[in-house]
């Protein structure tokens, strides 16, 4: 039993540390060779899955009544298992030429984010079923409506960045042009607003689910308040960034980076998995 508790504590520590390690490496080191980051990422994927199994996912073999909660929690963790690859890819390139040089990696980046969004939807859908079984229907319903509107918009946005923008930059570079054609600007504005809507709805969904989970005892009152405050802060910042100048524009960009709103569902998943 002592050994089991030690393994669980180590696994929890590792899962809580991963987002901070990925962010530090991604922004601190920048892009590195695929020959280096891919083996490390694959190892990390295996370690994170093993850690999830250790802290609670293993109960799926014996506790069939908790399948929705266990798998829902795990699906909320999966996005960060996928995007932990970004520690080696680094942030998106700042110029069209750099983007074209790394076109395949950019398409992989946004494909991973698309898959991450799908897993977020799966996770919250399964969580809603468990919340309904335990008697909470109102806030979980508002949460799932919000996320089911947000994720299709998120997928469209990610496909635009990964494929439409990549092909546009290829045309720009091949034509030796200084900038994209004028007609592209309204398209950018459109997808900018799509991003505002889907990010705002994602934060709103997290807030609703935080209240719902607290009402049935999945998370503590303190944790619920933290999730609620951060979510409402993110919601207000992204909405204001669409209408106000700096520093709201930069703040809005920061809270709209997909890894940021996905961080709270990740910690929710780890928390619930460890306590199931």
Backbone torsions as a table, in degrees:
resi	resn	phi	psi	omega
1	UNK	NA	-40.9	178.7
2	UNK	-62.2	-42.3	178.6
3	UNK	-63.9	-38.7	179.0
4	UNK	-64.5	-42.3	178.6
5	UNK	-65.4	-38.7	178.0
6	UNK	-63.4	-43.6	178.9
7	UNK	-62.2	-39.0	179.5
8	UNK	-66.6	-41.6	179.5
9	UNK	-65.3	-42.2	178.8
10	UNK	-63.8	-41.9	-179.9
11	UNK	-64.3	-42.7	178.1
12	UNK	-63.2	-43.5	178.9
13	UNK	-59.7	-43.6	-178.7
14	UNK	-64.1	-45.2	-179.2
15	UNK	-63.9	-39.3	178.3
16	UNK	-70.1	-28.6	-176.7
17	UNK	-81.0	-28.4	-172.5
18	UNK	-52.4	-52.4	-177.7
19	UNK	-57.5	-37.7	-178.5
20	UNK	-72.8	-36.6	176.8
21	UNK	-66.6	-42.6	180.0
22	UNK	-63.8	-46.6	-179.6
23	UNK	-63.0	-42.4	-179.6
24	UNK	-62.9	-43.9	-179.4
25	UNK	-71.1	-42.1	-176.6
26	UNK	-62.8	-44.0	-178.2
27	UNK	-91.2	-26.4	-177.7
28	UNK	-84.3	-37.9	-177.6
29	UNK	-98.3	-39.5	-178.1
30	UNK	84.5	-162.7	-174.8
31	UNK	-67.5	134.1	174.9
32	UNK	-129.0	172.8	-175.0
33	UNK	-65.2	138.8	175.7
34	UNK	-58.0	-29.6	179.0
35	UNK	-63.7	-21.7	178.7
36	UNK	-95.6	-49.8	-171.1
37	UNK	-77.9	-29.1	-178.5
38	UNK	-65.4	-47.4	176.6
39	UNK	-61.0	-38.1	178.7
40	UNK	-65.5	-41.4	179.9
41	UNK	-64.4	-44.6	179.5
42	UNK	-60.8	-42.1	176.5
43	UNK	-61.5	-43.1	179.5
44	UNK	-63.7	-39.9	177.1
45	UNK	-57.1	-47.0	-179.6
46	UNK	-64.9	-40.2	179.7
47	UNK	-66.7	-40.2	-179.9
48	UNK	-68.0	-40.5	177.3
49	UNK	-64.6	-42.2	178.3
50	UNK	-63.3	-39.8	178.9
51	UNK	-65.0	-42.0	177.1
52	UNK	-61.5	-41.2	178.8
53	UNK	-62.4	-40.9	-176.9
54	UNK	-68.7	-41.0	-174.0
55	UNK	-80.1	-11.8	178.9
56	UNK	168.9	-23.3	-176.9
57	UNK	-63.3	-25.5	179.4
58	UNK	-61.9	-19.7	-178.7
59	UNK	-70.8	-8.1	179.4
60	UNK	-64.2	-21.3	179.5
61	UNK	-74.3	-29.2	-173.3
62	UNK	-116.1	-17.7	-175.1
63	UNK	-120.1	77.3	-175.1
64	UNK	-67.6	-21.3	-179.7
65	UNK	-71.2	-15.4	-177.7
66	UNK	-106.8	16.7	-176.4
67	UNK	-58.6	-45.9	-178.9
68	UNK	-59.6	-43.2	-179.1
69	UNK	-69.2	-43.9	-178.7
70	UNK	-65.4	-49.2	-179.0
71	UNK	-71.3	-37.0	176.7
72	UNK	-60.7	-43.6	178.2
73	UNK	-63.2	-43.3	-179.7
74	UNK	-65.0	-41.0	179.1
75	UNK	-62.9	-29.4	176.6
76	UNK	-73.2	-20.3	177.9
77	UNK	-86.1	-31.8	-174.7
78	UNK	-53.0	-41.1	179.4
79	UNK	-52.2	-40.6	179.5
80	UNK	-77.1	-22.1	171.2
81	UNK	-64.5	-41.1	-179.7
82	UNK	-71.0	-50.7	-172.1
83	UNK	-81.7	0.4	171.8
84	UNK	-63.6	-16.0	174.9
85	UNK	-61.0	-23.7	-172.1
86	UNK	-68.4	-10.9	177.5
87	UNK	-62.2	-27.3	-178.9
88	UNK	-96.1	-26.5	179.9
89	UNK	-78.8	-30.3	-178.3
90	UNK	78.1	-178.1	178.5
91	UNK	-69.2	161.9	178.3
92	UNK	-58.7	146.0	-179.8
93	UNK	-60.3	153.1	-177.5
94	UNK	-91.5	-15.4	-178.3
95	UNK	-125.2	158.2	178.9
96	UNK	-62.0	-40.7	-179.0
97	UNK	-62.9	-43.5	178.4
98	UNK	-65.9	-36.2	178.5
99	UNK	-62.9	-44.2	-179.3
100	UNK	-66.1	-38.6	179.2
101	UNK	-62.0	-29.3	-179.4
102	UNK	-115.7	32.8	-173.5
103	UNK	-55.9	-44.2	-178.5
104	UNK	-62.9	-42.9	179.7
105	UNK	-66.2	-36.2	178.0
106	UNK	-66.1	-39.1	178.2
107	UNK	-67.7	-36.0	175.3
108	UNK	-65.8	-42.6	179.7
109	UNK	-54.4	-52.0	-174.5
110	UNK	-78.4	-22.3	171.7
111	UNK	-69.2	-41.3	176.2
112	UNK	-61.3	-42.1	179.6
113	UNK	-67.1	-36.0	175.5
114	UNK	-61.0	-46.9	177.8
115	UNK	-62.7	-38.2	179.0
116	UNK	-60.9	-43.2	178.3
117	UNK	-61.9	-39.1	179.0
118	UNK	-63.6	-42.0	178.8
119	UNK	-66.7	-34.0	175.3
120	UNK	-60.1	-44.6	179.3
121	UNK	-62.8	-45.2	177.4
122	UNK	-58.7	-45.7	-176.7
123	UNK	-62.2	-47.4	-179.5
124	UNK	-69.7	-31.3	177.6
125	UNK	-64.8	-44.9	177.8
126	UNK	-67.3	-38.2	178.8
127	UNK	-63.3	-40.5	178.9
128	UNK	-59.6	-42.2	179.6
129	UNK	-59.9	-41.9	179.0
130	UNK	-67.9	-40.6	178.1
131	UNK	-62.8	-40.5	178.0
132	UNK	-64.3	-40.6	178.3
133	UNK	-61.0	-35.4	-179.3
134	UNK	-87.3	4.8	170.5
135	UNK	101.2	4.0	179.2
136	UNK	-104.3	114.8	-174.2
137	UNK	-117.2	-31.2	-170.9
138	UNK	-74.2	-59.7	-175.5
139	UNK	-69.1	-34.3	177.7
140	UNK	-66.6	-34.0	176.8
141	UNK	-66.5	-45.3	177.3
142	UNK	-61.4	-38.9	179.8
143	UNK	-64.9	-45.1	-176.6
144	UNK	-72.0	-32.5	175.1
145	UNK	-62.8	-45.0	-179.9
146	UNK	-61.3	-45.5	-175.8
147	UNK	-72.3	-32.2	-179.8
148	UNK	-75.7	-16.9	170.1
149	UNK	-85.9	-39.2	-174.9
150	UNK	-68.6	-43.7	-171.8
151	UNK	-66.4	-42.4	174.6
152	UNK	-59.1	-38.8	176.3
153	UNK	-65.6	-39.5	178.0
154	UNK	-62.0	-43.7	179.8
155	UNK	-62.1	-45.0	178.3
156	UNK	-60.1	-42.9	-179.4
157	UNK	-63.7	-44.5	-179.6
158	UNK	-65.8	-38.3	178.2
159	UNK	-67.5	-34.1	175.3
160	UNK	-62.5	-49.6	-179.1
161	UNK	-65.7	-40.1	-174.8
162	UNK	-78.4	-32.0	-171.7
163	UNK	-122.5	-51.0	179.1
164	UNK	-63.0	-48.3	-178.5
165	UNK	-67.7	-38.3	178.6
166	UNK	-62.1	-47.0	178.3
167	UNK	-65.6	-35.7	177.8
168	UNK	-64.3	-41.7	178.2
169	UNK	-66.3	-35.2	177.0
170	UNK	-62.0	-43.6	178.2
171	UNK	-64.2	-40.6	-179.7
172	UNK	-61.9	-46.5	-177.7
173	UNK	-69.5	-42.3	-179.3
174	UNK	-65.4	-27.9	179.6
175	UNK	-90.2	0.6	-177.1
176	UNK	53.6	34.5	-179.9
177	UNK	-85.4	153.8	-179.6
178	UNK	-82.2	-28.7	-177.7
179	UNK	-152.8	163.8	177.9
180	UNK	-69.2	155.0	-179.9
181	UNK	-60.1	157.3	-175.9
182	UNK	-58.7	-34.2	-177.1
183	UNK	-65.5	-16.8	-178.8
184	UNK	-75.1	-24.2	-177.7
185	UNK	-61.4	-46.4	176.3
186	UNK	-60.4	-31.4	178.1
187	UNK	-66.7	-40.3	177.2
188	UNK	-63.5	-41.3	178.2
189	UNK	-61.3	-43.1	179.2
190	UNK	-58.8	-48.9	-177.6
191	UNK	-73.2	-23.8	172.2
192	UNK	-63.9	-42.3	178.8
193	UNK	-72.3	-34.9	174.8
194	UNK	-59.4	-42.1	178.9
195	UNK	-63.1	-42.7	179.0
196	UNK	-59.1	-45.9	-177.4
197	UNK	-65.3	-47.6	-175.6
198	UNK	-70.0	-35.4	178.2
199	UNK	-69.2	-42.8	178.6
200	UNK	-60.1	-43.6	179.5
201	UNK	-66.7	-34.8	178.1
202	UNK	-64.6	-46.2	177.2
203	UNK	-62.9	-38.4	179.2
204	UNK	-64.7	-42.1	178.7
205	UNK	-61.4	-43.5	179.4
206	UNK	-61.5	-40.1	178.5
207	UNK	-62.7	-45.4	179.4
208	UNK	-62.1	-43.6	-179.3
209	UNK	-68.8	-32.4	177.4
210	UNK	-62.3	-42.4	177.9
211	UNK	-66.6	-43.9	-178.8
212	UNK	-61.3	-45.5	-178.2
213	UNK	-67.2	-33.4	177.9
214	UNK	-67.3	-37.2	-177.2
215	UNK	-66.1	-27.4	179.1
216	UNK	-103.6	1.4	174.7
217	UNK	86.6	15.7	178.1
218	UNK	-71.2	-33.0	176.8
219	UNK	-132.8	160.6	-178.3
220	UNK	-75.4	164.5	177.7
221	UNK	-61.3	-39.1	179.4
222	UNK	-63.8	-47.8	179.7
223	UNK	-61.4	-41.8	179.5
224	UNK	-60.0	-42.0	179.9
225	UNK	-65.6	-38.4	178.7
226	UNK	-64.1	-49.3	178.3
227	UNK	-59.4	-41.1	-177.3
228	UNK	-65.7	-45.3	-178.7
229	UNK	-65.5	-44.7	-179.8
230	UNK	-65.2	-41.7	-179.7
231	UNK	-64.0	-45.6	179.7
232	UNK	-66.4	-35.1	175.3
233	UNK	-63.1	-48.1	178.5
234	UNK	-60.9	-40.2	178.8
235	UNK	-61.2	-47.8	-177.9
236	UNK	-66.0	-41.1	-178.2
237	UNK	-64.2	-46.3	-177.2
238	UNK	-67.7	-36.3	178.2
239	UNK	-68.1	-45.6	-179.6
240	UNK	-65.5	-31.2	-178.2
241	UNK	-65.0	-21.4	179.9
242	UNK	-77.0	-16.3	-173.1
243	UNK	-125.8	-15.5	-176.3
244	UNK	-115.7	156.1	-179.6
245	UNK	-78.4	-168.5	177.0
246	UNK	-57.0	147.7	5.7
247	UNK	-87.0	6.7	-176.1
248	UNK	-67.6	-32.3	179.9
249	UNK	-63.4	-47.5	178.9
250	UNK	-65.5	-42.1	178.5
251	UNK	-63.0	-40.2	178.0
252	UNK	-63.5	-40.0	176.8
253	UNK	-61.5	-42.3	-177.9
254	UNK	-62.6	-44.7	-177.0
255	UNK	-78.3	-10.1	-179.3
256	UNK	-96.7	-7.5	174.2
257	UNK	-58.4	121.8	-170.1
258	UNK	-50.2	-37.2	-178.3
259	UNK	-62.2	-24.2	-176.2
260	UNK	-73.7	-57.3	177.3
261	UNK	-65.1	-25.8	178.6
262	UNK	-75.0	-10.3	-178.2
263	UNK	-69.5	-38.6	-178.8
264	UNK	-68.5	-45.9	173.4
265	UNK	-58.0	-34.4	177.8
266	UNK	-60.2	-50.7	-179.6
267	UNK	-68.0	-33.4	174.1
268	UNK	-59.5	-46.1	-178.4
269	UNK	-62.4	-45.9	179.8
270	UNK	-62.3	-44.4	-179.2
271	UNK	-60.4	-49.1	-177.9
272	UNK	-68.7	-39.0	-179.0
273	UNK	-62.8	-37.2	-177.6
274	UNK	-75.7	-17.8	-176.6
275	UNK	-109.2	-0.3	-178.8
276	UNK	-73.0	NA	NA
